[in-house]
């Protein structure tokens, strides 16, 4: 079973996770289930230092571990590990924000148990050669992206501009600040919901229609609108 995929590298590199956009010349590497492990952790601090994401079909996994954090001291827990259960409760099928909330709600000064599955190790391979002649008549520049959607067909779109990319990264930072998660796909969806809106009220309505299940706080929506507005003005 596939846990997640990376683009152009067989390594467990969270910076290269397959998202909703694929370059026309990208290679996809699938990371499948490997060794199971069970880890007991004493929660001595409020923050565990984990960033959680998921593959969209029920497998939450560790995207990042903060240096010097509580989890950083537990060497058997690694970036890329799939979280299968927390204190015996199976969380397969949960979205990453629900997993993050569950971990955040664990009581301080108590022991908790994680069941994890690490991805199988891939063989190291050399980057594909760029040598050789291109096929005659080839006009593809590779600068488009294939955008995958949960509803409707996949479409080829232009790569986001530098300003748009900066805004999406800022929205991702706001997600971590307000909700304790990082999700570039969600940040992209929020940016797209707001880029053709003229005021924060229209943006709030668009978010409710697109992502109503999240119930974002008003302060968060206002800050996200600020990031969208900066992008519109080229800042």
Order of alpha helices (4+ residues) and beta strands (2+ residues): beta-beta-beta-beta-beta-beta-beta-alpha-beta-beta-beta-alpha-alpha-alpha-alpha
